Amino acid sequence: MSRTEATGIRTVLSERLLQFAADRALQTREFERRVAALPADSPARASMGATLSAAKAWEAGLLWVAWRLQPRSRIGA
């Protein structure tokens, strides 16, 4: 595999992961707004908070991987 092909694959994969993670982040924020609208004494609110925390950590991991897959530019290359 040539260096150009590898860079192209990395770019495409990174862009798709970024798009996927951004979509999930928007859905998570919408879910977060809905949870915030629940009464404070709702028994399900605590477990939903844990779910939101897990979703945010997962999104952060996806974004990190997508960022790491971005091809690096070289000065003078």
Buried (B, 14 or more C-beta within 10 A) or exposed (E): EEEEEEEEEBEEBBEEBBEBBBEBBEEBBEBBEEBEEEEEEEEEEEEBEEBBEEBBEEBEEBBEBBEEBBEEEEEEE
